[in-house]
């Protein structure tokens, strides 16, 4: 069983979607299907249950997935170990972070690393900061910039970068939200709230709102990503909790304001995260050395 077949099966076991894996490896779905069939013939068992809608791993498929992950990681370790004999590291370093972190915290980290290892290719994926740790846990990326959760998994290495203040923000435009905020005594149960779908910011909101003791919050919308939350607030849809660095770097920052009377919110601890089991891999080891 060749390495490419193992790599395709590993990807397919994660995506459970023939189309996505075919695109990732630049092969047709029929070619991928034949490769899986050859593996099943070679293994003498069914690896996938599939129909027109769903793809599911069998027990044998899950065992092969684990084997593929181990073999491919060992292959990468061998290549990187051999590369250590060279003057410069080579390879790819895949990073995940929010759009804001990509220009607020990532550049100085990469500047130091790239000065020392200019031949390493940097691959960057941006998205909701709340998904960063999941990306690391599923080995979709090598490392991510993320807020430290209250209960950090023992499998995750966390390197502190900064304390990130959070604040309650509101629109500056004349709107119903502004009228509600101008009352002498704020009734928070009537003020529309924009919430993150999940993650540490959502938990911060729940802790903050619980202290208000004003019944259930009036949730106007839930959004993915702090950048989207700031935009919704700027449009006059409601108020929300956001890291100040996101507001300060937002193109709509002049359309939102901080509510000083809303009370204090515990800041985020921002850091670089990776799996502890991968911490000693040459590329990751070199990156953490460069930023320490």
Residue frames as qw, qx, qy, qz and C-alpha x, y, z in Angstrom:
[[0.000, 0.890, 0.456, 0.000, 0.00, 0.00, 0.00],
 [0.484, 0.348, -0.008, 0.803, 1.70, 3.21, -1.19],
 [0.207, -0.295, -0.390, 0.847, 1.94, 6.48, 0.74],
 [0.219, -0.050, -0.262, -0.938, -0.37, 8.38, -1.64],
 [0.518, -0.350, -0.700, -0.346, -3.14, 5.84, -1.09],
 [0.453, -0.403, -0.626, 0.491, -2.68, 6.12, 2.67],
 [0.082, -0.162, -0.115, 0.977, -2.75, 9.93, 2.43],
 [0.363, -0.190, -0.460, -0.788, -5.94, 9.87, 0.36],
 [0.550, -0.412, -0.723, -0.071, -7.61, 7.45, 2.76],
 [0.339, -0.302, -0.487, 0.746, -6.56, 9.55, 5.77],
 [0.121, 0.049, -0.082, -0.988, -8.13, 12.65, 4.17],
 [0.483, -0.240, -0.613, -0.577, -11.26, 10.74, 3.15],
 [0.495, -0.359, -0.748, 0.258, -11.63, 9.33, 6.66],
 [0.159, -0.315, -0.349, 0.868, -11.69, 12.91, 7.98],
 [0.243, 0.122, -0.222, -0.936, -13.82, 14.51, 5.26],
 [0.402, 0.296, 0.846, -0.190, -16.17, 11.55, 4.65],
 [0.484, 0.758, 0.155, -0.409, -16.75, 13.18, 1.27],
 [0.773, 0.148, 0.440, 0.433, -15.37, 11.72, -1.98],
 [0.376, 0.849, 0.200, 0.312, -15.71, 15.06, -3.80],
 [0.259, -0.942, 0.212, -0.027, -13.66, 17.01, -1.25],
 [0.700, -0.431, 0.497, 0.277, -10.89, 14.41, -1.12],
 [0.712, 0.444, 0.406, 0.361, -10.81, 14.14, -4.93],
 [0.201, 0.949, 0.023, 0.242, -10.29, 17.89, -5.21],
 [0.470, -0.818, 0.325, 0.066, -7.60, 17.88, -2.52],
 [0.643, -0.310, 0.621, 0.325, -5.57, 15.24, -4.37],
 [0.307, 0.575, -0.395, -0.648, -6.41, 16.36, -7.92],
 [0.050, -0.004, 0.968, 0.244, -7.99, 13.03, -8.92],
 [0.510, -0.209, -0.413, -0.725, -11.46, 12.16, -10.12],
 [0.665, -0.286, 0.411, -0.554, -14.01, 10.64, -7.70],
 [0.963, 0.165, -0.119, -0.175, -13.94, 7.43, -9.74],
 [0.560, 0.492, -0.565, 0.353, -10.13, 7.22, -9.41],
 [0.236, -0.442, 0.594, -0.629, -10.45, 7.73, -5.65],
 [0.857, -0.097, 0.178, -0.473, -13.19, 5.09, -5.47],
 [0.888, 0.303, -0.344, 0.033, -10.98, 2.59, -7.32],
 [0.259, 0.523, -0.634, 0.507, -8.10, 3.34, -4.92],
 [0.537, -0.321, 0.490, -0.607, -10.35, 2.59, -1.95],
 [0.947, 0.105, -0.044, -0.299, -11.55, -0.60, -3.64],
 [0.675, 0.441, -0.542, 0.239, -7.93, -1.73, -4.15],
 [0.075, -0.454, 0.652, -0.603, -7.22, -1.10, -0.45],
 [0.768, -0.146, 0.303, -0.545, -10.31, -3.08, 0.53],
 [0.921, 0.269, -0.265, -0.094, -9.23, -5.95, -1.75],
 [0.447, 0.496, -0.617, 0.417, -5.73, -5.84, -0.30],
 [0.261, -0.352, 0.606, -0.664, -7.01, -5.71, 3.29],
 [0.289, -0.157, -0.936, -0.126, -9.71, -8.29, 2.66],
 [0.096, -0.558, -0.701, 0.435, -12.41, -6.25, 4.41],
 [0.098, 0.809, 0.406, 0.413, -14.81, -3.34, 3.92],
 [0.400, -0.061, -0.264, 0.875, -13.35, 0.02, 4.97],
 [0.191, 0.102, 0.065, -0.974, -16.27, 2.30, 4.17],
 [0.257, 0.552, 0.789, -0.082, -20.05, 2.06, 4.08],
 [0.020, 0.305, -0.178, -0.935, -21.17, 4.41, 1.33],
 [0.366, 0.603, 0.707, 0.050, -24.33, 5.30, -0.55],
 [0.308, 0.661, 0.328, 0.600, -25.50, 8.31, -2.59],
 [0.240, -0.895, -0.093, -0.365, -25.66, 10.51, 0.51],
 [0.558, -0.764, 0.301, -0.121, -23.38, 9.26, 3.27],
 [0.668, 0.402, -0.577, 0.244, -19.90, 7.84, 3.79],
 [0.671, -0.656, 0.222, -0.266, -19.19, 6.07, 7.08],
 [0.202, 0.545, -0.803, 0.129, -16.06, 4.34, 8.38],
 [0.891, -0.225, -0.375, -0.122, -16.29, 0.71, 9.41],
 [0.707, -0.670, 0.203, 0.098, -14.31, -0.55, 12.42],
 [0.814, 0.060, 0.276, 0.508, -11.65, -1.74, 9.99],
 [0.340, 0.769, 0.157, 0.519, -11.68, 1.70, 8.35],
 [0.356, -0.912, 0.102, -0.177, -11.05, 3.40, 11.69],
 [0.814, -0.408, 0.284, 0.302, -8.12, 1.08, 12.34],
 [0.676, 0.362, 0.277, 0.579, -6.66, 1.84, 8.91],
 [0.038, 0.931, 0.081, 0.355, -7.18, 5.58, 9.53],
 [0.575, -0.784, 0.227, 0.061, -5.06, 5.35, 12.70],
 [0.821, -0.081, 0.358, 0.437, -2.43, 3.29, 10.86],
 [0.493, 0.671, 0.244, 0.497, -2.34, 5.82, 8.00],
 [0.181, -0.961, 0.048, -0.203, -1.92, 8.75, 10.40],
 [0.704, -0.602, 0.320, 0.201, 0.95, 7.00, 12.18],
 [0.781, 0.139, 0.381, 0.474, 2.72, 5.91, 9.01],
 [0.350, 0.798, 0.189, 0.454, 2.44, 9.32, 7.33],
 [0.333, -0.927, 0.145, -0.096, 3.65, 11.08, 10.46],
 [0.783, -0.385, 0.366, 0.324, 6.61, 8.69, 10.70],
 [0.667, 0.450, 0.326, 0.497, 7.39, 9.38, 7.04],
 [0.079, 0.935, 0.044, 0.343, 7.30, 13.13, 7.65],
 [0.582, -0.772, 0.246, 0.067, 9.52, 12.75, 10.72],
 [0.823, -0.058, 0.361, 0.434, 12.02, 10.71, 8.71],
 [0.488, 0.673, 0.228, 0.507, 12.15, 13.29, 5.92],
 [0.161, -0.949, 0.056, -0.264, 12.51, 16.15, 8.39],
 [0.754, -0.565, 0.267, 0.203, 15.17, 14.27, 10.33],
 [0.756, 0.189, 0.323, 0.537, 17.17, 13.78, 7.14],
 [0.246, 0.843, 0.169, 0.448, 16.67, 17.45, 6.27],
 [0.490, -0.866, 0.055, 0.085, 18.28, 18.42, 9.57],
 [0.767, -0.155, 0.269, 0.561, 21.57, 17.46, 7.98],
 [0.383, 0.621, 0.276, 0.626, 21.08, 20.47, 5.72],
 [0.232, 0.046, -0.259, 0.937, 21.80, 24.05, 6.74],
 [0.361, -0.033, 0.051, -0.931, 18.15, 25.10, 6.37],
 [0.397, 0.261, 0.820, -0.318, 14.82, 23.54, 7.27],
 [0.274, 0.025, -0.543, -0.793, 12.38, 22.92, 4.44],
 [0.054, -0.365, -0.926, 0.080, 8.77, 21.82, 4.33],
 [0.234, -0.550, -0.374, -0.709, 5.35, 23.31, 4.99],
 [0.103, -0.174, -0.673, 0.711, 4.03, 24.92, 8.17],
 [0.214, -0.531, -0.621, -0.535, 0.23, 25.15, 8.25],
 [0.075, -0.091, -0.485, 0.867, -1.23, 27.85, 10.51],
 [0.175, -0.649, -0.665, -0.325, -4.80, 28.70, 11.56],
 [0.174, -0.303, -0.410, 0.842, -5.98, 31.98, 13.07],
 [0.231, 0.799, 0.490, -0.261, -8.67, 34.64, 12.83],
 [0.466, 0.726, 0.194, 0.466, -8.51, 37.36, 10.18],
 [0.218, -0.952, 0.105, -0.186, -7.66, 39.90, 12.88],
 [0.736, -0.541, 0.348, 0.210, -4.86, 37.79, 14.38],
 [0.802, 0.346, 0.278, 0.401, -3.44, 37.35, 10.88],
 [0.385, 0.673, -0.011, 0.632, -2.41, 41.00, 10.87],
 [0.380, -0.846, 0.118, -0.355, -2.33, 41.89, 14.58],
 [0.660, -0.596, 0.454, -0.061, -0.19, 39.08, 16.08],
 [0.940, 0.154, 0.262, 0.156, 0.99, 36.67, 13.37],
 [0.554, 0.788, -0.142, 0.228, 3.35, 38.91, 11.32],
 [0.121, -0.808, 0.534, -0.218, 5.97, 39.52, 14.04],
 [0.804, -0.259, 0.529, -0.078, 5.99, 35.81, 14.87],
 [0.862, 0.416, 0.247, 0.153, 6.54, 34.82, 11.24],
 [0.279, 0.909, -0.277, 0.139, 9.13, 37.56, 10.69],
 [0.396, -0.666, 0.625, -0.096, 11.41, 36.00, 13.31],
 [0.828, -0.005, 0.561, -0.003, 10.86, 32.47, 12.05],
 [0.744, 0.641, 0.162, 0.096, 11.31, 33.27, 8.35],
 [0.076, 0.900, -0.427, 0.046, 14.56, 35.12, 9.01],
 [0.448, -0.487, 0.749, -0.046, 15.97, 31.89, 10.41],
 [0.493, 0.101, 0.855, 0.123, 14.23, 29.42, 8.05],
 [0.312, 0.471, -0.174, -0.806, 13.48, 31.13, 4.73],
 [0.241, 0.145, -0.842, -0.460, 12.91, 27.87, 2.82],
 [0.124, 0.308, 0.892, -0.306, 9.91, 26.79, 4.90],
 [0.163, -0.343, -0.535, -0.754, 6.61, 27.32, 3.07],
 [0.168, 0.152, 0.584, -0.779, 3.92, 29.04, 5.18],
 [0.224, -0.383, -0.749, -0.493, 0.30, 27.97, 4.64],
 [0.111, 0.063, 0.465, -0.876, -2.31, 30.16, 6.35],
 [0.229, -0.494, -0.764, -0.346, -5.99, 29.41, 6.93],
 [0.116, -0.104, 0.340, -0.928, -8.21, 32.05, 8.52],
 [0.438, -0.426, -0.705, -0.361, -11.58, 31.53, 10.16],
 [0.565, -0.721, -0.114, -0.385, -13.52, 31.74, 13.40],
 [0.067, 0.583, -0.678, 0.442, -11.12, 31.97, 16.34],
 [0.719, -0.267, 0.421, -0.485, -13.45, 29.69, 18.31],
 [0.967, 0.224, -0.031, -0.118, -12.57, 26.84, 15.90],
 [0.248, 0.771, -0.577, 0.104, -8.79, 27.16, 16.36],
 [0.402, -0.423, 0.777, -0.237, -8.29, 24.47, 19.00],
 [0.853, 0.230, 0.409, -0.227, -10.47, 22.01, 17.09],
 [0.644, 0.715, -0.267, -0.048, -8.31, 22.57, 14.00],
 [0.018, 0.649, -0.735, 0.196, -5.24, 21.71, 16.08],
 [0.632, -0.185, 0.679, -0.325, -6.84, 18.69, 17.78],
 [0.856, 0.389, 0.297, -0.164, -7.94, 17.22, 14.44],
 [0.567, -0.308, 0.494, 0.583, -4.45, 17.85, 13.00],
 [0.498, 0.779, 0.362, 0.119, -5.90, 20.00, 10.25],
 [0.231, 0.900, -0.222, 0.296, -3.09, 22.48, 10.96],
 [0.646, 0.173, -0.526, 0.525, 0.31, 22.43, 12.66],
 [0.257, -0.313, -0.532, 0.744, -0.52, 25.22, 15.08],
 [0.048, -0.754, -0.495, -0.430, -3.08, 27.95, 15.70],
 [0.061, 0.180, -0.336, 0.922, -3.43, 31.28, 17.46],
 [0.470, -0.513, -0.653, -0.300, -6.26, 30.93, 19.97],
 [0.377, -0.600, 0.278, -0.648, -7.75, 32.16, 23.22],
 [0.171, 0.143, -0.927, 0.303, -7.03, 29.84, 26.13],
 [0.596, -0.437, -0.477, -0.475, -10.26, 28.08, 27.20],
 [0.558, -0.617, 0.317, -0.456, -11.21, 27.61, 30.84],
 [0.841, -0.239, 0.485, -0.029, -10.47, 23.89, 30.57],
 [0.374, 0.688, -0.554, -0.283, -7.50, 23.38, 28.27],
 [0.989, 0.063, -0.111, -0.078, -7.02, 19.80, 27.09],
 [0.636, -0.606, 0.425, 0.220, -3.92, 18.10, 28.46],
 [0.781, 0.233, 0.433, 0.386, -3.02, 17.18, 24.87],
 [0.346, 0.866, 0.157, 0.325, -2.57, 20.84, 23.87],
 [0.568, -0.180, -0.112, 0.795, 0.62, 22.87, 24.26],
 [0.041, 0.935, 0.322, 0.140, -0.14, 26.56, 24.90],
 [0.549, -0.016, -0.067, 0.833, 2.49, 29.31, 24.50],
 [0.055, -0.826, -0.399, 0.395, 1.34, 32.64, 25.95],
 [0.431, 0.439, 0.276, 0.739, 1.38, 35.66, 23.61],
 [0.026, -0.256, 0.078, -0.963, -0.73, 38.43, 25.15],
 [0.100, 0.463, 0.728, -0.497, -3.67, 39.45, 27.31],
 [0.001, -0.308, -0.545, -0.780, -6.57, 40.58, 25.10],
 [0.207, 0.212, 0.481, -0.825, -9.11, 42.96, 26.72],
 [0.009, 0.463, 0.814, 0.352, -12.78, 42.44, 25.91],
 [0.118, 0.191, 0.245, -0.943, -15.51, 45.05, 25.93],
 [0.342, 0.608, 0.703, -0.141, -19.20, 45.53, 25.30],
 [0.125, -0.118, 0.367, 0.914, -19.72, 47.45, 22.06],
 [0.331, 0.663, 0.589, -0.324, -22.75, 49.27, 20.66],
 [0.452, 0.546, 0.422, 0.565, -23.58, 51.10, 17.42],
 [0.188, -0.299, -0.123, 0.927, -22.98, 54.86, 17.13],
 [0.120, -0.246, -0.539, -0.797, -25.74, 55.37, 14.55],
 [0.464, -0.024, 0.311, -0.829, -29.20, 56.54, 15.53],
 [0.512, -0.050, -0.794, -0.323, -31.28, 53.39, 15.91],
 [0.740, -0.509, -0.254, -0.358, -33.56, 51.54, 18.31],
 [0.804, -0.143, -0.388, 0.427, -30.53, 50.08, 20.12],
 [0.276, 0.280, -0.220, 0.892, -29.25, 53.59, 20.82],
 [0.449, -0.518, -0.116, -0.719, -32.62, 54.63, 22.23],
 [0.857, -0.390, -0.332, -0.052, -32.65, 51.69, 24.61],
 [0.711, -0.004, -0.317, 0.628, -29.11, 52.48, 25.76],
 [0.079, 0.443, -0.094, 0.888, -30.01, 56.08, 26.61],
 [0.624, -0.628, -0.358, -0.296, -32.40, 55.03, 29.39],
 [0.251, -0.747, 0.450, -0.419, -31.32, 55.97, 32.92],
 [0.593, -0.299, 0.727, -0.173, -31.65, 52.37, 34.08],
 [0.382, 0.348, -0.718, -0.466, -30.77, 49.87, 31.38],
 [0.843, 0.004, 0.405, -0.353, -33.07, 46.89, 30.96],
 [0.057, -0.475, 0.802, 0.358, -30.64, 44.43, 29.41],
 [0.469, 0.216, 0.854, -0.058, -33.40, 41.89, 28.78],
 [0.487, 0.766, 0.337, -0.249, -34.81, 44.25, 26.10],
 [0.087, 0.799, -0.434, -0.408, -31.55, 45.21, 24.41],
 [0.923, 0.366, -0.088, -0.078, -30.78, 43.07, 21.31],
 [0.513, -0.623, 0.561, 0.186, -27.63, 40.99, 21.70],
 [0.731, 0.544, -0.396, -0.114, -25.27, 39.72, 18.97],
 [0.733, -0.499, 0.459, -0.054, -23.56, 36.53, 20.16],
 [0.177, 0.483, -0.824, -0.237, -20.72, 34.32, 18.94],
 [0.814, -0.023, -0.447, -0.370, -21.94, 30.84, 18.03],
 [0.911, -0.351, -0.172, 0.131, -19.55, 29.19, 20.47],
 [0.628, 0.375, -0.293, 0.616, -16.15, 29.45, 22.08],
 [0.435, -0.232, -0.471, 0.731, -14.57, 31.44, 24.93],
 [0.079, -0.129, -0.044, -0.988, -16.28, 34.73, 23.97],
 [0.564, -0.393, -0.517, -0.510, -19.67, 33.10, 24.30],
 [0.647, -0.380, -0.583, 0.311, -18.77, 31.85, 27.78],
 [0.255, -0.045, -0.242, 0.935, -17.56, 35.35, 28.72],
 [0.324, -0.299, -0.268, -0.856, -20.93, 36.75, 27.66],
 [0.662, -0.418, -0.591, -0.193, -22.84, 34.16, 29.68],
 [0.551, -0.283, -0.491, 0.613, -20.78, 34.95, 32.80],
 [0.082, 0.052, -0.046, 0.994, -21.18, 38.70, 32.28],
 [0.429, -0.333, -0.387, -0.745, -24.92, 38.55, 31.63],
 [0.610, -0.380, -0.689, 0.091, -25.57, 36.24, 34.59],
 [0.338, -0.196, -0.419, 0.820, -24.33, 39.00, 36.90],
 [0.174, -0.212, -0.194, -0.942, -26.99, 41.37, 35.51],
 [0.078, 0.292, 0.874, -0.381, -29.78, 39.19, 36.96],
 [0.371, 0.351, 0.015, -0.860, -32.27, 40.54, 34.41],
 [0.815, 0.315, 0.357, -0.332, -33.83, 37.37, 33.06],
 [0.781, 0.192, 0.476, 0.357, -33.09, 35.84, 29.68],
 [0.165, -0.440, 0.313, 0.825, -31.02, 37.84, 27.16],
 [0.609, 0.671, 0.226, -0.356, -32.71, 39.15, 24.02],
 [0.497, -0.265, 0.635, 0.528, -30.54, 37.38, 21.44],
 [0.489, 0.667, -0.066, -0.559, -30.92, 39.02, 18.04],
 [0.815, 0.498, -0.289, -0.074, -28.44, 36.80, 16.18],
 [0.739, -0.475, 0.407, 0.251, -25.51, 34.43, 16.57],
 [0.538, 0.794, -0.266, -0.099, -22.53, 34.81, 14.24],
 [0.930, -0.048, 0.048, 0.362, -19.31, 33.00, 13.36],
 [0.593, 0.248, -0.024, 0.766, -16.24, 35.11, 14.10],
 [0.254, -0.624, -0.321, 0.665, -15.62, 38.32, 16.03],
 [0.117, -0.123, 0.359, 0.918, -15.21, 40.32, 12.83],
 [0.194, -0.425, -0.717, -0.518, -18.76, 39.47, 11.78],
 [0.341, -0.652, -0.604, 0.306, -20.04, 40.36, 15.25],
 [0.220, -0.437, -0.044, 0.871, -18.49, 43.84, 15.06],
 [0.039, -0.091, -0.555, -0.826, -20.06, 44.38, 11.64],
 [0.277, -0.560, -0.755, -0.200, -23.51, 43.39, 12.92],
 [0.312, -0.645, -0.404, 0.568, -23.18, 45.83, 15.82],
 [0.168, -0.255, 0.225, 0.925, -22.03, 48.58, 13.44],
 [0.128, -0.293, -0.685, -0.655, -25.20, 48.02, 11.39],
 [0.380, -0.247, 0.203, -0.868, -27.32, 48.82, 14.46],
 [0.677, -0.153, -0.655, -0.298, -28.56, 45.26, 15.01],
 [0.774, -0.586, -0.240, -0.032, -27.60, 45.09, 18.69],
 [0.185, -0.824, 0.512, -0.154, -24.75, 45.12, 21.20],
 [0.960, 0.081, -0.258, 0.074, -22.10, 42.46, 21.69],
 [0.591, -0.703, 0.345, 0.195, -18.91, 41.45, 23.44],
 [0.788, 0.575, -0.092, 0.202, -15.75, 41.61, 21.33],
 [0.717, -0.273, 0.012, 0.641, -11.97, 41.62, 21.82],
 [0.020, 0.893, 0.023, -0.449, -10.85, 45.24, 21.61],
 [0.297, -0.397, 0.620, 0.608, -8.11, 44.32, 19.11],
 [0.326, 0.411, 0.787, 0.325, -10.83, 43.18, 16.66],
 [0.097, 0.905, 0.383, -0.160, -12.70, 46.48, 17.04],
 [0.214, -0.793, 0.229, 0.523, -9.56, 48.59, 16.73],
 [0.238, -0.274, 0.726, 0.585, -8.58, 46.84, 13.49],
 [0.405, 0.525, 0.749, -0.008, -12.08, 46.71, 12.00],
 [0.192, 0.241, 0.405, 0.861, -12.93, 48.78, 8.88],
 [0.305, -0.679, -0.454, -0.490, -16.18, 49.78, 10.67],
 [0.491, -0.249, -0.555, 0.624, -14.55, 50.79, 13.96],
 [0.018, -0.063, 0.079, -0.995, -15.85, 54.37, 13.61],
 [0.532, -0.287, -0.403, -0.687, -19.42, 53.03, 13.67],
 [0.738, -0.415, -0.530, 0.043, -19.15, 51.30, 17.05],
 [0.112, -0.710, 0.366, -0.591, -18.45, 52.53, 20.58],
 [0.422, -0.012, -0.826, 0.374, -17.39, 50.96, 23.85],
 [0.530, -0.677, -0.272, -0.432, -19.96, 50.91, 26.66],
 [0.227, 0.406, -0.643, 0.608, -17.97, 51.83, 29.75],
 [0.512, -0.283, 0.372, -0.721, -21.04, 51.48, 32.00],
 [0.846, 0.038, -0.402, -0.349, -21.57, 47.84, 31.02],
 [0.806, -0.506, 0.298, -0.074, -19.12, 46.44, 33.59],
 [0.029, -0.660, 0.728, 0.183, -15.77, 44.68, 33.36],
 [0.966, 0.189, -0.051, -0.170, -15.16, 41.45, 31.47],
 [0.702, -0.467, 0.464, 0.271, -12.25, 39.09, 32.08],
 [0.312, 0.707, -0.474, -0.423, -9.68, 39.36, 29.25],
 [0.968, 0.235, -0.083, -0.020, -8.60, 36.54, 26.95],
 [0.466, -0.600, 0.568, 0.316, -5.20, 34.92, 27.24],
 [0.739, 0.622, -0.148, -0.211, -4.02, 34.65, 23.64],
 [0.491, -0.538, 0.659, 0.187, -1.46, 32.06, 22.69],
 [0.499, 0.438, -0.655, -0.360, 0.04, 29.74, 20.10],
 [0.785, -0.162, 0.495, -0.336, -1.30, 26.17, 20.36],
 [0.536, 0.378, -0.704, -0.272, -0.18, 22.82, 19.02],
 [0.940, -0.234, -0.196, -0.150, -0.49, 19.18, 19.95],
 [0.472, -0.735, 0.488, -0.014, 2.04, 18.23, 22.62],
 [0.870, -0.018, 0.465, 0.163, 2.83, 15.01, 20.78],
 [0.664, 0.619, 0.194, 0.371, 3.99, 17.08, 17.79],
 [0.216, -0.968, 0.072, 0.109, 5.88, 19.72, 19.76],
 [0.533, -0.561, 0.510, 0.376, 9.28, 18.12, 19.09],
 [0.729, 0.502, 0.383, 0.266, 8.83, 17.79, 15.34],
 [0.554, -0.060, 0.124, 0.821, 11.62, 19.79, 13.67],
 [0.075, 0.528, 0.336, 0.776, 9.44, 22.49, 12.06],
 [0.470, -0.782, -0.317, -0.258, 7.32, 23.09, 15.16],
 [0.727, -0.466, -0.138, 0.485, 10.34, 22.93, 17.43],
 [0.444, 0.128, 0.158, 0.873, 12.08, 25.53, 15.27],
 [0.121, -0.675, -0.354, -0.636, 9.01, 27.77, 15.24],
 [0.593, -0.760, -0.265, -0.023, 8.56, 27.76, 19.01],
 [0.686, -0.271, -0.027, 0.675, 12.29, 28.36, 19.47],
 [0.294, 0.367, 0.247, 0.848, 12.06, 31.38, 17.15],
 [0.272, -0.698, -0.281, -0.600, 9.16, 32.97, 19.07],
 [0.706, -0.559, -0.371, 0.226, 10.37, 32.22, 22.62]]
